[in-house]
Every structure is written in structure tokens, then in C-alpha cells.
């Protein structure tokens, strides 16, 4: 049962994933407040049916006042930095935004008497694995990005039970695609996602795709990932929000399809979907990259037994992302 009379606050709701979640929430006639500093989020991605408040996630007092003013019962926390490569170059930025920012959001949730919290975490917390990783498996981040998110999870796990806040930490794997309406998609020009690189190469033949290492112990030597469509990921947030509102207990859950695709395979899928051959080069391994990280989805299936992915097809993912980027460039 969806509690439509409650108000949901979404930090980072003008970003890639956050904007898709906001869209699904307002389409269910939810009252939604978006809290975003627009540093990477885009004002155009804001759904006008939701209230937009510009603010810094580190400003705990201001965030608390917004929670109280709008009588917010649930917080979905997306605000954060997401680049492994950038985190290695500027680690302090990641601990400030991702870790301290989450501490601020949790403190505000406590003071604002919020009942539930969903946190945007990452599979980068895991040690590399050639088999599907379970939530209870070893966490050993290889990058400041992954570590900043793991520390944020630990803050949530420490504070929320003492504040009577039920929470779900959702560990994302690799997110791709765009909204089926063609009105939402990836807007971060500095994104390091594989699909963004493939699309850039599609439009600029002078920008070859570089595979970062082809000597990993995978079936073709390139890194293996679990790609999930952004619309399925957004739907999982909505489902877990309902789960918490209806008495669900605090959890940490993998969000993937449980299916591994190598970087080389994804390049092939994109070329087939786009109908264009791309220039591909092989470079050295990239610091912080995991060899293979694929979700074990048993816990997800146990908690949401009726949930079914609707956008698993990787060609669909590629086509939707390419169509969105084509629209941006037209």
C-alpha cells in the first residue's frame, strides 16, 4: 500500500537517477520535495510537480527546517559524487560530500522526525569477485569513492536504529539507459560511465573507446559488470519506500540483474544497437577498477517477491541512452 498522504524528500533529485525516481513518485501522486544544490544536477531535469529547494547537503540546519516545514516522513538520499577516477585524484571531496553529507542528512532526518531513509550506495564497496556478490560478502573498497559510501552506510547503520528510522541501503551496480518518454537521461558531461563513453565515440569518430585492461580473469579479459536500466533502478526505490512504509525492517540490498556483461561485450551490444562500428583501443588497467562485480539478487527477490524488471534488454538500454543523447545534441 502506497501512503500518498506522506511527503517524500529526495536529495539530489535533479541528478540522473534521482530525477527518474522523482518522476515515478509524482506519477503516483506523491507529495515530493527535491533538495539539490544543482552542482551536477540540472534544473531542467526537475519535475515541476515536485517542490524544488536549492540547498547544500552539509547545511544540516537548513535541511532540517525543510523537513519540518514540509512534514517529510521519508528521505531518499542521492546527493553525492560518483566517479571512481575523480575520487582517486580528489579523495577529500568524496569524504566531504558522500560521507559528511550523509552524516548531515541523517542528523537532519533525526531532528526532523523522519520515519524512513533510502540511501544511494554502490557495489564499489565490495572486494572484486568472479561470482555474484552477496550483501554479507567482504567489503573492501579499492577507491575513495567506494570507501566514502561504505563509511556513509556505517553512519546510517549506527545512527538510524537509535533514531527509530528504518533504512534501506541500495548498492547499485552499473546504471544505464534513459527514460522511455525521452524526457530524462544522463546530463553530466563529465560522466565516466561506459555508455557515455560509447555514445561520445558514436558522435565523434576521433574519440575511440579505450578498454582499461584486457588481462583480467574474465571470459574475454575485460572487466565484468552487472548493468541495470535506470528505470528499473528507479522503480526499486519506489518499491522499497513502500516496503519501509508498510513495516519493513532495515536492510542493505544489491540492485542489479544478477547477470554479468564484460566491457567488450557491452561494446558489441552498443555497436549492434546503434548500427555503427566504433574504434576501440586497449589501455592499461585503471586504478580502483574491480575485476568482476555482479549482484547476487536473492535478497532482493526475497524482500520484493513480486517485483519484475521491465528493461533488462541491454540493446534497449543502449538505444534509449543514444536517443536521449541525440536529443540533447540536436
SULQUIPE-V714480 format. One record per backbone hydrogen bond with DSSP energy under -1.0 kcal/mol. CO is the residue of the C=O (numbers start at 1). NH is the residue of the N-H. E is the energy in kcal/mol with one decimal. If there is no record, write none. Layout:
co:CO nh:NH e:E
co:CO nh:NH e:E
//
This chain:
co:2 nh:4 e:-1.4
co:3 nh:6 e:-1.5
co:7 nh:73 e:-2.4
co:7 nh:74 e:-1.4
co:8 nh:33 e:-2.7
co:9 nh:76 e:-2.9
co:10 nh:35 e:-2.4
co:11 nh:78 e:-1.5
co:12 nh:15 e:-1.7
co:14 nh:42 e:-2.2
co:15 nh:19 e:-2.3
co:17 nh:21 e:-2.0
co:18 nh:22 e:-2.6
co:19 nh:23 e:-2.0
co:20 nh:24 e:-1.8
co:21 nh:25 e:-2.4
co:22 nh:26 e:-2.7
co:23 nh:27 e:-1.7
co:25 nh:28 e:-1.1
co:25 nh:30 e:-2.0
co:26 nh:29 e:-1.8
co:31 nh:8 e:-2.7
co:32 nh:51 e:-2.5
co:33 nh:10 e:-3.0
co:34 nh:53 e:-3.2
co:35 nh:12 e:-2.7
co:42 nh:45 e:-1.7
co:43 nh:46 e:-1.8
co:47 nh:50 e:-2.4
co:51 nh:34 e:-3.8
co:53 nh:36 e:-1.9
co:56 nh:59 e:-2.0
co:58 nh:60 e:-1.6
co:59 nh:63 e:-2.4
co:60 nh:64 e:-2.7
co:61 nh:65 e:-2.1
co:62 nh:66 e:-1.8
co:63 nh:67 e:-2.2
co:64 nh:68 e:-2.4
co:65 nh:69 e:-2.7
co:66 nh:70 e:-2.2
co:67 nh:72 e:-2.5
co:68 nh:71 e:-1.0
co:73 nh:115 e:-2.4
co:73 nh:116 e:-1.6
co:74 nh:9 e:-2.6
co:75 nh:118 e:-2.5
co:76 nh:11 e:-2.2
co:77 nh:120 e:-2.3
co:83 nh:87 e:-2.1
co:84 nh:88 e:-1.4
co:85 nh:89 e:-1.3
co:86 nh:90 e:-2.9
co:91 nh:95 e:-2.0
co:92 nh:96 e:-2.1
co:93 nh:97 e:-2.5
co:94 nh:98 e:-2.1
co:95 nh:100 e:-2.6
co:99 nh:103 e:-2.2
co:100 nh:104 e:-2.3
co:101 nh:105 e:-2.2
co:102 nh:106 e:-2.7
co:103 nh:107 e:-2.2
co:104 nh:108 e:-2.4
co:105 nh:109 e:-2.2
co:106 nh:110 e:-2.2
co:107 nh:111 e:-2.5
co:108 nh:112 e:-2.5
co:109 nh:114 e:-2.8
co:110 nh:113 e:-1.4
co:115 nh:166 e:-2.3
co:116 nh:75 e:-2.2
co:117 nh:168 e:-2.0
co:118 nh:77 e:-3.2
co:119 nh:121 e:-1.1
co:119 nh:170 e:-2.6
co:121 nh:172 e:-1.1
co:122 nh:125 e:-1.1
co:123 nh:126 e:-1.8
co:125 nh:140 e:-1.0
co:133 nh:296 e:-2.3
co:134 nh:137 e:-2.0
co:138 nh:127 e:-1.6
co:143 nh:147 e:-2.4
co:144 nh:148 e:-2.8
co:145 nh:149 e:-1.7
co:146 nh:150 e:-2.2
co:147 nh:151 e:-2.6
co:148 nh:152 e:-1.4
co:149 nh:153 e:-2.4
co:150 nh:154 e:-2.1
co:151 nh:155 e:-2.1
co:152 nh:156 e:-2.3
co:153 nh:157 e:-2.7
co:154 nh:158 e:-1.9
co:155 nh:159 e:-2.8
co:156 nh:160 e:-2.1
co:160 nh:163 e:-1.4
co:160 nh:165 e:-2.4
co:166 nh:117 e:-2.2
co:167 nh:251 e:-2.0
co:168 nh:119 e:-2.5
co:169 nh:253 e:-3.0
co:170 nh:121 e:-2.5
co:171 nh:255 e:-2.7
co:172 nh:123 e:-2.7
co:174 nh:228 e:-3.5
co:176 nh:230 e:-2.8
co:179 nh:182 e:-2.0
co:184 nh:179 e:-1.8
co:188 nh:191 e:-1.8
co:193 nh:197 e:-2.0
co:194 nh:198 e:-2.5
co:195 nh:199 e:-2.3
co:196 nh:200 e:-2.5
co:197 nh:201 e:-2.2
co:198 nh:202 e:-2.0
co:199 nh:203 e:-1.9
co:200 nh:204 e:-1.5
co:204 nh:207 e:-2.2
co:209 nh:281 e:-3.5
co:211 nh:213 e:-1.7
co:211 nh:283 e:-2.9
co:216 nh:218 e:-1.8
co:221 nh:216 e:-2.8
co:223 nh:263 e:-2.2
co:224 nh:293 e:-1.9
co:225 nh:261 e:-3.2
co:226 nh:174 e:-2.6
co:228 nh:176 e:-2.0
co:229 nh:233 e:-2.3
co:230 nh:234 e:-2.5
co:231 nh:235 e:-1.9
co:232 nh:236 e:-1.9
co:233 nh:237 e:-1.5
co:234 nh:238 e:-1.7
co:235 nh:239 e:-2.5
co:236 nh:240 e:-2.6
co:237 nh:241 e:-2.1
co:238 nh:242 e:-2.0
co:239 nh:243 e:-2.1
co:240 nh:244 e:-2.3
co:241 nh:245 e:-2.4
co:242 nh:246 e:-1.5
co:243 nh:248 e:-2.4
co:244 nh:247 e:-1.6
co:251 nh:169 e:-2.5
co:253 nh:171 e:-2.9
co:255 nh:173 e:-1.0
co:261 nh:225 e:-2.8
co:262 nh:266 e:-2.4
co:263 nh:267 e:-2.2
co:264 nh:268 e:-1.9
co:265 nh:269 e:-2.5
co:266 nh:270 e:-2.5
co:267 nh:271 e:-2.3
co:268 nh:272 e:-2.2
co:269 nh:273 e:-2.6
co:270 nh:274 e:-2.7
co:271 nh:275 e:-1.6
co:279 nh:209 e:-3.0
co:281 nh:211 e:-3.1
co:283 nh:213 e:-1.6
co:286 nh:289 e:-1.9
co:291 nh:224 e:-2.5
co:292 nh:129 e:-2.7
co:294 nh:133 e:-3.1
co:297 nh:301 e:-2.5
co:298 nh:302 e:-2.0
co:299 nh:303 e:-2.5
co:300 nh:304 e:-2.4
co:304 nh:307 e:-1.7
co:313 nh:317 e:-1.9
co:314 nh:318 e:-2.4
co:315 nh:319 e:-2.8
co:316 nh:320 e:-2.6
co:317 nh:321 e:-2.0
co:318 nh:322 e:-2.5
co:319 nh:323 e:-2.5
co:320 nh:324 e:-2.0
co:321 nh:325 e:-2.3
co:322 nh:326 e:-2.4
co:323 nh:327 e:-1.8
co:324 nh:328 e:-2.0
co:325 nh:329 e:-1.7
//
